[in-house]
């Protein structure tokens, strides 16, 4: 495959999940990738650590985006991206998912007539209260190549009138991300030993979505349910996001952390290692709904709605904050080792781990169509 010119593909991102999911794509692109970080989520402990841990090249950083309201984030990023694409026009722009950074990248590419590739296109929660739902729908309308992770995602796009010729079912890049970043068995065992954990003997939880952290009532309900799950023989490990910690303190809920094993945020590989050997995951994360299917672990999803229905068939249960969390968790935990073995044997509904390779081939077709035609 003929390589693309250096810095010819602008990969626009702004959050930690995007860094994770685009890592293998950036590596395969090599010098052709120009990583652009909007700073939607950035601090040295989290995004800085992820960049280092994932071995990604130093990005071009935008300024004045993080910590601002949604409209300001998008407009500030859009203005800087437009200037960047004018000074250094890429052959194509890649965005992933449904973040404000992805929408800004999509609008900037569209405004300059630059081919736009949307990785993870076609996800739909049909929940208009989610800002991400609006972002992903808008990105899909302007994208030139829509990389749908699953046939269900493709069906969503076709139902909305997107031309089939614009859609490619690639699988989800999360599959290769998990496989490549999961530490080896010996390293995982050492990590569990350092944490004082026993394989299949703990619950791993995360809470960060605004719908759960911005409501003191929802946050209280989640922490109470997690605390009630914790026992001497089955701790509940909670890596605490800085924003969530601030919300806990502001709502006067610090005492509800006492029954939990609270840790600092984890690097991606560390998190995968703990997730791989947990008896159960409890989270409001979108990415964990995909990761659990690669790791073969059960998950209780604490959200109003989900855009990843594929995980719900076997791996996950969707519940709202409150008693339903404990009920679903205890039901999963009661299934024991046999259920863990069943899930571990199932293929992930999100693909075969070749998504990034397929997307690079699509980018080559955009950047060098004459070479593709000659090889055909």
C-alpha positions as CSV (number, residue, x, y, z in Angstrom):
1,X,0.0,0.0,0.0
2,X,1.5,3.3,-1.1
3,X,2.1,5.5,1.9
4,X,0.3,8.8,2.3
5,X,2.4,12.1,2.4
6,X,3.6,13.2,5.8
7,X,1.1,15.1,8.0
8,X,-1.6,14.6,5.3
9,X,-4.3,13.2,7.5
10,X,-5.5,15.4,10.3
11,X,-6.7,13.3,13.2
12,X,-8.8,15.7,15.4
13,X,-9.6,14.6,19.0
14,X,-10.0,16.1,22.4
15,X,-10.8,13.4,25.0
16,X,-9.2,10.3,26.5
17,X,-11.5,7.8,24.9
18,X,-10.7,9.2,21.5
19,X,-7.0,8.9,22.2
20,X,-7.5,5.3,23.1
21,X,-9.7,4.4,20.1
22,X,-7.5,6.2,17.5
23,X,-4.1,5.0,18.8
24,X,-3.8,2.1,16.4
25,X,-5.0,4.1,13.4
26,X,-2.4,6.8,14.2
27,X,0.3,4.2,14.5
28,X,-0.7,2.6,11.1
29,X,-0.7,6.0,9.4
30,X,2.8,6.7,10.8
31,X,4.2,10.0,9.5
32,X,1.0,10.7,7.5
33,X,-0.9,11.4,10.8
34,X,-1.1,14.9,12.1
35,X,-2.6,14.6,15.6
36,X,-4.6,17.7,16.6
37,X,-5.8,17.8,20.3
38,X,-8.4,20.4,21.0
39,X,-7.9,20.3,24.7
40,X,-11.5,19.4,25.5
41,X,-10.2,17.2,28.2
42,X,-6.7,18.0,29.1
43,X,-4.6,17.7,32.3
44,X,-1.2,16.2,32.8
45,X,-2.5,13.5,35.1
46,X,-5.1,12.2,32.6
47,X,-4.6,13.2,28.9
48,X,-0.9,13.8,29.3
49,X,-0.4,10.4,30.9
50,X,-2.5,8.8,28.2
51,X,-0.4,10.3,25.4
52,X,2.7,9.0,27.0
53,X,1.3,5.5,27.9
54,X,-0.1,5.0,24.4
55,X,3.1,6.1,22.7
56,X,1.4,8.7,20.6
57,X,3.3,11.6,18.8
58,X,3.2,15.1,20.2
59,X,0.0,16.7,19.0
60,X,-0.8,20.2,17.8
61,X,-2.6,21.6,20.8
62,X,-5.4,24.2,20.5
63,X,-6.0,26.7,23.3
64,X,-9.0,28.0,25.3
65,X,-11.2,25.0,24.8
66,X,-11.2,22.9,27.9
67,X,-13.6,23.7,30.8
68,X,-15.8,25.9,28.7
69,X,-19.5,25.5,27.9
70,X,-20.3,23.3,24.9
71,X,-21.0,26.0,22.4
72,X,-17.8,27.9,23.4
73,X,-15.8,24.7,23.1
74,X,-17.0,24.0,19.6
75,X,-16.7,27.6,18.4
76,X,-13.2,28.1,19.9
77,X,-12.0,24.8,18.4
78,X,-13.6,25.5,15.1
79,X,-11.9,28.9,14.6
80,X,-8.5,27.4,15.4
81,X,-9.0,24.4,13.2
82,X,-10.1,26.5,10.3
83,X,-6.9,28.5,10.6
84,X,-4.9,25.3,10.9
85,X,-6.5,23.7,7.8
86,X,-6.0,26.9,5.8
87,X,-2.3,27.1,6.7
88,X,-1.7,23.3,6.3
89,X,-4.5,21.8,4.2
90,X,-4.8,18.0,4.9
91,X,-5.9,15.4,2.3
92,X,-8.5,14.2,4.8
93,X,-9.7,14.8,8.3
94,X,-10.6,12.0,10.7
95,X,-12.8,12.3,13.7
96,X,-14.1,9.7,16.1
97,X,-17.3,9.3,18.0
98,X,-19.5,12.1,19.3
99,X,-17.4,14.7,21.3
100,X,-17.4,18.4,20.9
101,X,-13.9,18.0,19.5
102,X,-15.2,15.6,16.8
103,X,-18.0,18.0,15.8
104,X,-15.6,20.9,15.6
105,X,-13.3,18.9,13.4
106,X,-16.1,17.8,11.2
107,X,-17.5,21.3,10.7
108,X,-14.0,22.7,10.0
109,X,-13.3,20.0,7.4
110,X,-16.7,20.6,5.8
111,X,-16.2,24.3,5.6
112,X,-12.9,23.9,3.8
113,X,-14.2,21.1,1.5
114,X,-11.8,18.5,3.0
115,X,-12.9,14.9,2.9
116,X,-14.2,13.9,6.3
117,X,-13.9,10.3,7.7
118,X,-16.1,9.6,10.7
119,X,-14.9,6.7,12.8
120,X,-17.7,5.0,14.8
121,X,-20.5,6.4,12.7
122,X,-24.2,5.5,13.1
123,X,-24.5,5.1,16.9
124,X,-27.9,6.2,18.1
125,X,-29.4,6.4,21.6
126,X,-32.5,8.2,20.3
127,X,-32.2,10.3,23.5
128,X,-32.3,14.0,22.6
129,X,-31.3,14.9,26.2
130,X,-27.7,13.7,25.4
131,X,-25.5,16.4,23.8
132,X,-23.5,13.5,22.3
133,X,-26.5,12.3,20.3
134,X,-26.8,15.7,18.6
135,X,-23.1,15.7,17.9
136,X,-23.0,12.3,16.3
137,X,-26.0,13.0,14.1
138,X,-24.6,16.2,12.9
139,X,-21.2,14.6,12.1
140,X,-22.8,11.8,10.2
141,X,-24.7,14.4,8.0
142,X,-21.5,16.1,6.8
143,X,-19.1,13.1,6.7
144,X,-17.9,11.8,3.4
145,X,-16.9,8.3,4.6
146,X,-18.9,6.9,7.5
147,X,-17.1,4.0,9.2
148,X,-19.9,2.1,11.0
149,X,-18.7,-0.3,13.6
150,X,-21.6,-2.8,13.2
151,X,-24.4,-3.7,10.8
152,X,-26.8,-2.1,13.3
153,X,-25.0,1.2,13.0
154,X,-25.1,0.9,9.2
155,X,-28.9,0.3,9.4
156,X,-29.3,3.4,11.5
157,X,-27.6,5.5,8.8
158,X,-29.6,4.0,6.0
159,X,-32.8,4.6,7.9
160,X,-31.8,8.3,8.0
161,X,-31.3,8.5,4.3
162,X,-27.5,8.3,4.2
163,X,-26.3,6.8,0.9
164,X,-25.0,3.3,1.2
165,X,-22.0,4.2,-0.9
166,X,-20.8,6.5,1.9
167,X,-20.9,3.8,4.5
168,X,-18.3,1.2,5.3
169,X,-18.8,-1.4,8.0
170,X,-15.3,-1.5,9.5
171,X,-15.7,-2.9,13.0
172,X,-14.9,-0.8,16.1
173,X,-11.3,0.3,16.7
174,X,-11.8,-0.5,20.4
175,X,-11.2,-4.2,19.7
176,X,-7.6,-3.7,18.7
177,X,-7.1,-1.0,21.3
178,X,-8.1,-3.5,24.1
179,X,-6.1,-6.4,22.6
180,X,-3.0,-4.3,22.1
181,X,-3.1,-2.4,25.4
182,X,-4.1,-5.2,27.7
183,X,-1.0,-6.2,29.8
184,X,0.2,-9.8,29.7
185,X,-0.9,-12.4,32.2
186,X,2.2,-12.1,34.4
187,X,1.9,-8.3,34.5
188,X,-1.8,-8.4,35.3
189,X,-1.1,-10.8,38.2
190,X,1.5,-8.5,39.6
191,X,-0.9,-5.5,39.4
192,X,-3.6,-7.4,41.3
193,X,-1.1,-8.4,43.9
194,X,0.0,-4.8,44.4
195,X,-3.6,-3.7,44.7
196,X,-4.4,-6.5,47.2
197,X,-7.0,-7.9,44.8
198,X,-8.0,-11.5,43.9
199,X,-9.0,-12.4,40.4
200,X,-12.8,-12.6,40.0
201,X,-13.1,-11.4,43.6
202,X,-13.9,-7.7,43.2
203,X,-16.2,-5.2,41.5
204,X,-14.7,-2.4,39.4
205,X,-16.7,0.8,39.0
206,X,-16.4,4.2,37.3
207,X,-18.7,7.2,37.4
208,X,-18.1,10.4,35.3
209,X,-21.1,11.3,33.1
210,X,-22.8,14.6,33.9
211,X,-26.2,13.0,34.1
212,X,-24.9,11.1,37.1
213,X,-22.4,13.5,38.6
214,X,-24.3,16.8,38.2
215,X,-27.3,15.5,40.1
216,X,-26.6,15.1,43.8
217,X,-29.5,12.7,44.1
218,X,-28.2,10.5,41.3
219,X,-24.7,10.5,42.6
220,X,-25.9,9.7,46.1
221,X,-27.9,6.8,44.8
222,X,-25.0,5.4,42.8
223,X,-22.5,5.6,45.7
224,X,-25.0,4.1,48.2
225,X,-25.6,1.1,45.9
226,X,-21.9,0.6,45.2
227,X,-21.2,0.8,49.0
228,X,-23.8,-1.8,49.7
229,X,-22.2,-4.2,47.2
230,X,-18.8,-4.0,49.0
231,X,-17.9,-6.7,51.4
232,X,-14.7,-7.8,53.2
233,X,-14.3,-10.6,50.6
234,X,-15.5,-8.6,47.6
235,X,-14.3,-5.0,47.5
236,X,-15.7,-2.4,45.1
237,X,-12.8,-0.5,43.5
238,X,-13.6,3.0,42.3
239,X,-10.9,4.9,40.3
240,X,-12.2,8.4,41.0
241,X,-12.2,11.0,38.2
242,X,-11.2,14.5,39.5
243,X,-14.5,16.0,38.3
244,X,-16.5,13.3,40.1
245,X,-14.4,13.8,43.3
246,X,-15.2,17.5,43.1
247,X,-18.9,16.8,42.7
248,X,-18.9,14.3,45.6
249,X,-17.3,16.9,47.9
250,X,-19.6,19.7,46.7
251,X,-22.6,17.6,47.4
252,X,-21.4,16.6,50.9
253,X,-21.3,12.9,49.9
254,X,-17.7,12.1,51.0
255,X,-18.8,9.7,53.7
256,X,-20.4,7.5,51.1
257,X,-16.9,6.7,49.7
258,X,-15.8,5.0,53.0
259,X,-17.0,1.5,52.1
260,X,-15.3,1.7,48.7
261,X,-11.7,1.2,47.6
262,X,-11.0,4.6,46.1
263,X,-8.0,5.0,43.8
264,X,-6.5,7.7,41.7
265,X,-7.4,7.6,37.9
266,X,-5.8,4.7,36.2
267,X,-3.8,4.5,33.0
268,X,-5.6,2.7,30.2
269,X,-3.6,-0.5,30.4
270,X,-4.0,-0.6,34.2
271,X,-7.7,-0.2,33.9
272,X,-8.0,-3.0,31.3
273,X,-6.0,-5.3,33.6
274,X,-8.3,-4.7,36.5
275,X,-11.4,-4.9,34.3
276,X,-10.2,-8.2,32.8
277,X,-10.2,-9.9,36.2
278,X,-13.2,-8.2,37.9
279,X,-16.2,-10.2,38.8
280,X,-18.4,-7.3,37.6
281,X,-18.0,-3.9,36.1
282,X,-20.4,-1.0,37.0
283,X,-20.1,2.1,34.9
284,X,-21.7,4.9,33.0
285,X,-19.0,4.9,30.3
286,X,-19.7,4.4,26.7
287,X,-16.3,2.9,26.0
288,X,-16.6,0.3,28.8
289,X,-19.8,-1.1,27.1
290,X,-17.5,-2.0,24.2
291,X,-14.4,-3.0,26.2
292,X,-16.4,-5.5,28.4
293,X,-17.3,-7.5,25.3
294,X,-13.6,-7.9,24.3
295,X,-12.6,-8.7,27.9
296,X,-15.5,-11.1,28.4
297,X,-16.8,-9.4,31.6
298,X,-20.3,-8.6,32.7
299,X,-21.3,-4.9,33.1
300,X,-24.1,-2.9,34.7
301,X,-24.5,0.3,32.7
302,X,-25.8,3.2,34.9
303,X,-27.5,5.5,32.4
304,X,-30.9,6.6,31.0
305,X,-30.1,5.3,27.6
306,X,-27.4,3.7,25.5
307,X,-26.2,3.9,21.9
308,X,-24.5,0.5,22.1
309,X,-27.4,-1.9,22.1
310,X,-25.1,-4.7,20.8
311,X,-23.6,-5.1,24.2
312,X,-27.0,-5.5,25.9
313,X,-27.7,-8.9,24.4
314,X,-25.2,-10.8,26.6
315,X,-22.7,-8.7,28.3
316,X,-24.5,-5.7,29.9
317,X,-27.7,-4.5,31.7
318,X,-28.9,-0.9,31.4
319,X,-30.3,0.6,34.7
320,X,-30.9,4.0,36.1
321,X,-29.4,5.3,39.4
322,X,-31.1,3.6,42.4
323,X,-32.0,0.2,43.7
324,X,-31.9,-1.3,40.1
325,X,-28.1,-1.0,40.3
326,X,-27.8,-3.4,43.2
327,X,-30.4,-5.8,41.8
328,X,-28.7,-6.1,38.5
329,X,-25.3,-6.4,40.1
330,X,-26.3,-9.1,42.5
331,X,-28.0,-11.0,39.7
332,X,-24.8,-11.0,37.6
333,X,-22.6,-11.8,40.6
334,X,-24.8,-14.8,41.6
335,X,-24.2,-16.3,38.2
336,X,-20.6,-17.0,39.3
337,X,-17.7,-18.6,37.4
338,X,-19.9,-20.4,34.8
339,X,-21.3,-17.1,33.5
340,X,-17.8,-15.5,33.4
341,X,-16.6,-18.5,31.3
342,X,-19.6,-18.2,29.0
343,X,-19.0,-14.5,28.3
344,X,-15.2,-15.0,27.8
345,X,-16.0,-17.5,25.1
346,X,-18.3,-15.1,23.1
347,X,-17.0,-13.0,20.3
348,X,-17.2,-9.3,20.6
349,X,-20.1,-7.9,18.6
350,X,-17.8,-4.9,17.8
351,X,-15.6,-6.7,15.3
352,X,-12.5,-8.7,14.6
353,X,-9.7,-6.2,15.5
354,X,-9.0,-5.1,12.0
355,X,-11.0,-1.8,12.0
356,X,-8.0,0.5,11.9
357,X,-6.5,-1.3,8.9
358,X,-9.7,-1.0,7.0
359,X,-9.9,2.7,7.8
360,X,-6.4,3.3,6.7
361,X,-7.2,1.6,3.4
362,X,-10.2,4.0,3.0
363,X,-7.9,7.0,3.7
364,X,-5.4,5.8,1.1
365,X,-8.3,5.6,-1.4
366,X,-9.1,9.3,-0.6
367,X,-5.5,10.5,-0.7
368,X,-4.3,8.5,-3.7
369,X,-7.3,7.3,-5.8
370,X,-5.2,7.0,-8.9
371,X,-2.9,4.5,-7.2
372,X,-5.9,2.5,-6.1
373,X,-7.4,2.5,-9.6
374,X,-4.1,1.4,-11.1
375,X,-3.9,-1.5,-8.6
376,X,-7.5,-2.6,-9.3
